[in-house]
Structures are given as structure tokens and as C-alpha cells.
Amino acid sequence: MEMPQPTAAHHRLEKLVGRWSGEERIHPSPFDPAGGIAVARAENRLALDGFAVVQDYEQERNGKISFRGHGVLRWEAHQQCYEMY
């Protein structure tokens, strides 16, 4: 049996691969009533033979890491849309 191959829609995800950083605004919430400005950093890499991009994310405020997370970005062929988890 031949393995499935990424489509043109999957290849568009490659534009997200790399290291990204920038300023972001944190809106007030129960977790941070004051809100404010943070520095966001993301490192994105291809995964699953080109079918997805995996992201490592961190947020820095006042010189300290205040949040870390992971994301998965993929093409959902049945609904014809990109998804982020």
C-alpha cells in the first residue's frame, strides 16, 4: 500500500515553518486582570511527513516566561479548512 502524500494545501503550511517573535497585547481576563504587553515567540516545524506543523510557543512579560504552550496546525480536507489545536 502506498502512503498518502501531502497536497498543495499541506505545502502551504510550510510558510509557517521557522522562528517567529513579536509583541502581543494581553487583554484583561480573570488570569490577568490588568492585561498588558508581552513578547511572543514561536518555533514551528514540519511534522508527520509534511501533513502538519507543530508549534512550541512561549510568552515573556517583565523579563520572565509567563506562559508556554504547544500547537498543531493542519489542513482538514473534508471541511476544506486549516485547523489549529
DSSP file (Angstrom, degrees, kcal/mol; ACC not computed):
  #  RESIDUE AA STRUCTURE BP1 BP2  ACC     N-H-->O    O-->H-N    N-H-->O    O-->H-N    TCO  KAPPA ALPHA  PHI   PSI    X-CA   Y-CA   Z-CA
    1    1 A M              0   0    0      0, 0.0     2,-0.3     0, 0.0     0, 0.0   0.000 360.0 360.0 360.0 134.9    0.0    0.0    0.0
    2    2 A E        -     0   0    0      1,-0.1     3,-0.1     3,-0.0     0, 0.0  -0.658 360.0-118.3 -86.6 136.7    1.3    3.4   -0.9
    3    3 A M        -     0   0    0     -2,-0.3    -1,-0.1     1,-0.1     0, 0.0  -0.426  34.1-102.6 -70.7 145.2    1.5    6.1    1.8
    4    4 A P        -     0   0    0      0, 0.0    -1,-0.1     0, 0.0     0, 0.0  -0.319  35.7-140.1 -63.2 153.2   -0.6    9.3    1.2
    5    5 A Q        -     0   0    0     -3,-0.1    45,-0.1    45,-0.0    44,-0.0  -0.894  22.8 -98.1-116.4 146.5    1.3   12.3    0.1
    6    6 A P        -     0   0    0      0, 0.0     2,-0.1     0, 0.0    45,-0.1  -0.327  40.2-139.0 -60.5 143.7    0.8   15.9    1.2
    7    7 A T     >  -     0   0    0      1,-0.1     4,-2.2    44,-0.0     3,-0.2  -0.336  32.4 -90.2 -93.4 178.6   -1.3   18.0   -1.2
    8    8 A A  H  > S+     0   0    0      1,-0.2     4,-1.3     2,-0.2    -1,-0.1   0.868 128.8  57.2 -58.3 -36.7   -0.8   21.6   -2.3
    9    9 A A  H  > S+     0   0    0      1,-0.2     4,-0.5     2,-0.2    -1,-0.2   0.889 107.0  47.9 -63.0 -38.8   -2.9   22.7    0.7
   10   10 A H  H >4 S+     0   0    0     -3,-0.2     3,-1.4     1,-0.2     4,-0.4   0.903 106.5  57.0 -66.7 -40.9   -0.5   20.9    3.1
   11   11 A H  H >< S+     0   0    0     -4,-2.2     3,-1.4     1,-0.3     4,-0.3   0.784  94.3  67.2 -63.5 -26.6    2.5   22.5    1.4
   12   12 A R  H >< S+     0   0    0     -4,-1.3     3,-1.4     1,-0.3    -1,-0.3   0.794  88.8  66.9 -63.5 -26.0    1.1   26.0    2.1
   13   13 A L  G X< S+     0   0    0     -3,-1.4     3,-2.1    -4,-0.5     4,-0.3   0.756  81.6  77.3 -63.6 -23.9    1.7   25.2    5.8
   14   14 A E  G X  S+     0   0    0     -3,-1.4     3,-1.3    -4,-0.4    -1,-0.3   0.757  78.5  71.4 -60.5 -24.0    5.4   25.3    5.1
   15   15 A K  G <  S+     0   0    0     -3,-1.4    -1,-0.3    -4,-0.3    -2,-0.2   0.732  94.4  55.6 -63.2 -20.7    5.3   29.1    5.0
   16   16 A L  G <  S+     0   0    0     -3,-2.1    -1,-0.3    -4,-0.2    28,-0.2   0.584  81.7 111.5 -87.6 -11.4    4.8   29.0    8.8
   17   17 A V    <   +     0   0    0     -3,-1.3     2,-0.3    -4,-0.3    28,-0.2  -0.406  57.3  48.8 -68.7 136.3    7.9   27.0    9.5
   18   18 A G  E    S-A   44   0A   0     26,-2.0    26,-3.0    -2,-0.1     2,-0.5  -0.837  93.7 -49.0 134.6-169.7   10.7   28.8   11.3
   19   19 A R  E     -A   43   0A   0     -2,-0.3     2,-0.4    24,-0.2    24,-0.2  -0.905  52.5-178.0-106.5 129.6   11.2   31.0   14.4
   20   20 A W  E     +A   42   0A   0     22,-3.1    22,-2.9    -2,-0.5     2,-0.3  -0.943   5.7 171.5-127.1 145.0    8.8   33.9   14.9
   21   21 A S  E     +A   41   0A   0     -2,-0.4     2,-0.3    20,-0.2    20,-0.2  -0.991  10.4 136.2-150.3 155.0    8.7   36.6   17.5
   22   22 A G  E     -A   40   0A   0     18,-2.0    18,-3.4    -2,-0.3     2,-0.3  -0.973  50.2 -75.0 179.3 172.3    6.8   39.8   18.1
   23   23 A E  E     -A   39   0A   0     -2,-0.3     2,-0.3    16,-0.2    16,-0.2  -0.622  43.3-173.2 -84.8 142.5    4.9   42.0   20.6
   24   24 A E  E     -A   38   0A   0     14,-2.7    14,-2.6    -2,-0.3     2,-0.5  -0.983  21.9-126.7-136.1 150.9    1.4   41.0   21.6
   25   25 A R  E     -A   37   0A   0     -2,-0.3     2,-0.7    12,-0.2    12,-0.2  -0.843  16.5-150.3 -97.9 126.7   -1.3   42.6   23.7
   26   26 A I  E     -A   36   0A   0     10,-4.0    10,-2.3    -2,-0.5     3,-0.1  -0.865  16.1-144.5 -95.4 116.2   -2.8   40.6   26.5
   27   27 A H        -     0   0    0     -2,-0.7     8,-0.3     8,-0.2     5,-0.1  -0.516  33.1 -86.8 -79.0 148.8   -6.4   41.7   27.1
   28   28 A P        +     0   0    0      0, 0.0    -1,-0.1     0, 0.0     6,-0.1  -0.239  61.9 154.8 -55.2 140.2   -7.7   41.8   30.7
   29   29 A S  B >   -E   32   0B   0      3,-1.2     3,-0.6    -3,-0.1     6,-0.2  -0.920  61.4 -87.8-153.9 173.2   -9.0   38.4   31.9
   30   30 A P  T 3  S+     0   0    0      0, 0.0    -1,-0.0     0, 0.0     0, 0.0   0.796 129.0  52.1 -59.9 -26.1   -9.5   36.5   35.2
   31   31 A F  T 3  S+     0   0    0      1,-0.3     0, 0.0     2,-0.1     0, 0.0   0.753 129.6  14.9 -79.8 -24.9   -5.9   35.2   34.8
   32   32 A D  B X   -E   29   0B   0     -3,-0.6    -3,-1.2    -5,-0.1     3,-0.7  -0.629  67.6-176.4-151.0  81.7   -4.5   38.7   34.3
   33   33 A P  T 3  S+     0   0    0      0, 0.0    -1,-0.1     0, 0.0    -2,-0.1   0.760  85.6  45.9 -57.6 -27.8   -6.9   41.5   35.3
   34   34 A A  T 3  S-     0   0    0      1,-0.1    -8,-0.0    -6,-0.1    -2,-0.0   0.778  88.7-165.1 -86.3 -26.3   -4.6   44.3   34.2
   35   35 A G    <   +     0   0    0     -3,-0.7     2,-0.3    -8,-0.3    -8,-0.2  -0.295  17.6 157.9  67.0-163.9   -3.6   42.9   30.8
   36   36 A G  E     -A   26   0A   0    -10,-2.3   -10,-4.0    -4,-0.0     2,-0.3  -0.935  39.8 -43.1 144.2-165.0   -0.6   44.4   29.1
   37   37 A I  E     +A   25   0A   0     -2,-0.3     2,-0.3   -12,-0.2   -12,-0.2  -0.799  48.7 175.5-104.9 142.8    2.1   43.9   26.6
   38   38 A A  E     -A   24   0A   0    -14,-2.6   -14,-2.7    -2,-0.3     2,-0.5  -0.919  31.1-118.6-137.6 163.9    4.1   40.6   26.1
   39   39 A V  E     -AB  23  60A   0     21,-2.5    21,-2.8    -2,-0.3     2,-0.4  -0.937  30.4-157.7-103.5 126.5    6.8   39.3   23.8
   40   40 A A  E     -AB  22  59A   0    -18,-3.4   -18,-2.0    -2,-0.5     2,-0.4  -0.859   9.5-173.7-106.6 139.6    5.6   36.1   22.0
   41   41 A R  E     -AB  21  58A   0     17,-2.6    17,-2.4    -2,-0.4     2,-0.4  -0.999   2.7-178.9-131.8 135.6    8.0   33.6   20.5
   42   42 A A  E     -AB  20  57A   0    -22,-2.9   -22,-3.1    -2,-0.4     2,-0.5  -0.998  13.4-163.6-134.1 137.6    7.0   30.6   18.3
   43   43 A E  E     -AB  19  56A   0     13,-2.5    13,-2.1    -2,-0.4     2,-0.4  -0.976  17.3-169.5-118.9 116.0    9.1   27.9   16.8
   44   44 A N  E     +AB  18  55A   0    -26,-3.0   -26,-2.0    -2,-0.5     2,-0.3  -0.865   7.8 174.9-110.8 138.0    7.3   26.0   14.1
   45   45 A R  E     - B   0  54A   0      9,-2.2     9,-2.8    -2,-0.4     2,-0.1  -0.988  34.7-102.9-140.3 149.8    8.5   22.8   12.4
   46   46 A L  E     + B   0  53A   0     -2,-0.3     2,-0.3     7,-0.2     7,-0.2  -0.409  44.4 178.3 -67.1 145.8    7.0   20.3    9.9
   47   47 A A  E >>> + B   0  52A   0      5,-2.8     5,-1.7     1,-0.1     3,-0.9  -0.934  48.8  32.6-143.5 165.8    5.7   17.1   11.3
   48   48 A L  G >45S-     0   0    0     -2,-0.3     3,-1.3     1,-0.3    -1,-0.1   0.893 129.3 -55.3  52.8  48.8    4.0   13.9   10.2
   49   49 A D  G 345S-     0   0    0      1,-0.3    -1,-0.3    -3,-0.1    -3,-0.0   0.801 109.4 -47.2  58.3  32.8    5.7   13.8    6.8
   50   50 A G  G <45S+     0   0    0     -3,-0.9    -1,-0.3     2,-0.3    -2,-0.2   0.504 114.1 110.5  91.5   4.5    4.5   17.3    5.9
   51   51 A F  T <<5S+     0   0    0     -3,-1.3    24,-0.7    -4,-0.7     2,-0.3   0.593  83.0  17.0 -86.6 -11.0    0.9   16.8    6.9
   52   52 A A  E   < -BC  47  74A   0     -5,-1.7    -5,-2.8    22,-0.2     2,-0.4  -0.976  63.1-131.9-153.2 162.8    1.1   19.2   10.0
   53   53 A V  E     -BC  46  73A   0     20,-2.4    20,-2.8    -2,-0.3     2,-0.4  -0.989  21.1-152.3-117.7 131.3    3.2   21.9   11.6
   54   54 A V  E     -BC  45  72A   0     -9,-2.8    -9,-2.2    -2,-0.4     2,-0.4  -0.877  12.8-157.6-104.7 136.1    4.0   21.6   15.3
   55   55 A Q  E     -BC  44  71A   0     16,-3.1    16,-2.2    -2,-0.4     2,-0.5  -0.938  15.2-162.4-120.8 134.8    4.5   24.8   17.3
   56   56 A D  E     -BC  43  70A   0    -13,-2.1   -13,-2.5    -2,-0.4     2,-0.4  -0.976  25.2-173.1-107.3 126.1    6.3   25.5   20.6
   57   57 A Y  E     +BC  42  69A   0     12,-3.0    12,-2.3    -2,-0.5     2,-0.3  -0.921  13.0 177.0-124.5 143.3    5.2   28.8   22.0
   58   58 A E  E     -BC  41  68A   0    -17,-2.4   -17,-2.6    -2,-0.4     2,-0.4  -0.995  13.8-153.0-144.3 150.0    6.3   31.0   24.9
   59   59 A Q  E     -BC  40  67A   0      8,-2.8     7,-2.8    -2,-0.3     8,-1.3  -0.966  10.1-159.9-121.9 134.3    5.2   34.3   26.2
   60   60 A E  E     +BC  39  65A   0    -21,-2.8   -21,-2.5    -2,-0.4     2,-0.4  -0.955  12.2 173.6-120.1 132.6    7.5   36.7   28.1
   61   61 A R  E >  S- C   0  64A   0      3,-2.8     3,-1.9    -2,-0.4   -23,-0.1  -0.999  70.8  -4.0-136.1 135.3    6.4   39.5   30.4
   62   62 A N  T 3  S-     0   0    0     -2,-0.4    -1,-0.1     1,-0.3     3,-0.1   0.849 130.1 -55.4  53.8  38.3    8.7   41.6   32.6
   63   63 A G  T 3  S+     0   0    0      1,-0.2     2,-0.3    -3,-0.0    -1,-0.3   0.526 119.9  97.5  77.7   5.4   11.7   39.5   31.7
   64   64 A K  E <  S-C   61   0A   0     -3,-1.9    -3,-2.8     0, 0.0     2,-0.5  -0.951  81.3-107.7-128.5 147.4   10.1   36.2   32.8
   65   65 A I  E     +C   60   0A   0     -2,-0.3    -5,-0.3    -5,-0.2     3,-0.1  -0.602  36.7 175.1 -70.1 123.0    8.4   33.5   30.9
   66   66 A S  E     +     0   0A   0     -7,-2.8     2,-0.3    -2,-0.5    -6,-0.2   0.575  62.2  14.7-107.3 -14.0    4.7   33.8   31.8
   67   67 A F  E     -C   59   0A   0     -8,-1.3    -8,-2.8     2,-0.0     2,-0.3  -0.962  55.3-173.1-160.8 141.9    3.2   31.1   29.6
   68   68 A R  E     +C   58   0A   0     -2,-0.3     2,-0.3   -10,-0.2   -10,-0.2  -0.979  18.3 156.1-132.8 148.9    4.3   28.1   27.4
   69   69 A G  E     -C   57   0A   0    -12,-2.3   -12,-3.0    -2,-0.3     2,-0.3  -0.975  30.4-128.1-160.7 172.9    2.3   26.0   25.1
   70   70 A H  E     -C   56   0A   0     -2,-0.3     2,-0.3   -14,-0.2   -14,-0.2  -0.943  21.2-169.4-127.6 149.7    2.2   23.7   22.0
   71   71 A G  E     -C   55   0A   0    -16,-2.2   -16,-3.1    -2,-0.3     2,-0.4  -0.955  12.8-153.7-136.7 157.6    0.1   23.9   18.9
   72   72 A V  E     -C   54   0A   0     -2,-0.3    13,-3.0   -18,-0.2     2,-0.4  -0.996  11.3-167.9-131.1 126.8   -0.6   21.7   15.9
   73   73 A L  E     +CD  53  84A   0    -20,-2.8   -20,-2.4    -2,-0.4     2,-0.3  -0.944  19.5 156.6-115.3 135.7   -1.7   23.3   12.6
   74   74 A R  E     -CD  52  83A   0      9,-2.4     9,-3.0    -2,-0.4     2,-0.5  -0.975  43.1-106.0-153.8 162.9   -3.1   21.1    9.8
   75   75 A W  E     - D   0  82A   0    -24,-0.7     2,-0.8    -2,-0.3     7,-0.2  -0.845  24.8-152.8 -93.7 127.7   -5.3   21.0    6.7
   76   76 A E  E  >> - D   0  81A   0      5,-3.3     5,-1.6    -2,-0.5     4,-1.1  -0.866  10.3-171.1-102.6  99.3   -8.7   19.4    7.2
   77   77 A A  T  45S+     0   0    0     -2,-0.8    -1,-0.2     1,-0.2     3,-0.1   0.843  78.7  55.8 -64.8 -37.3   -9.6   18.1    3.8
   78   78 A H  T  45S+     0   0    0      1,-0.2    -1,-0.2     2,-0.1    -2,-0.0   0.884 119.7  31.1 -65.8 -37.8  -13.2   17.1    4.5
   79   79 A Q  T  45S-     0   0    0     -3,-0.3    -1,-0.2     2,-0.2    -2,-0.2   0.470 104.4-129.5 -97.5  -3.3  -14.1   20.6    5.6
   80   80 A Q  T  <5 +     0   0    0     -4,-1.1     2,-0.3     1,-0.2    -3,-0.2   0.931  68.3 107.5  55.7  51.5  -11.6   22.4    3.3
   81   81 A C  E   <S-D   76   0A   0     -5,-1.6    -5,-3.3     2,-0.0     2,-0.3  -0.980  70.9-108.3-151.1 161.6  -10.1   24.5    6.1
   82   82 A Y  E     -D   75   0A   0     -2,-0.3     2,-0.4    -7,-0.2    -7,-0.2  -0.725  34.5-159.5 -89.8 143.4   -7.0   24.9    8.2
   83   83 A E  E     -D   74   0A   0     -9,-3.0    -9,-2.4    -2,-0.3     2,-0.4  -0.935   8.8-160.4-125.5 147.8   -7.2   24.0   11.8
   84   84 A M  E      D   73   0A   0     -2,-0.4   -11,-0.2   -11,-0.2   -13,-0.0  -0.994 360.0 360.0-128.9 127.4   -5.1   24.9   14.8
   85   85 A Y              0   0    0    -13,-3.0   -12,-0.1    -2,-0.4   -15,-0.1   0.336 360.0 360.0-114.4 360.0   -5.1   22.9   18.1
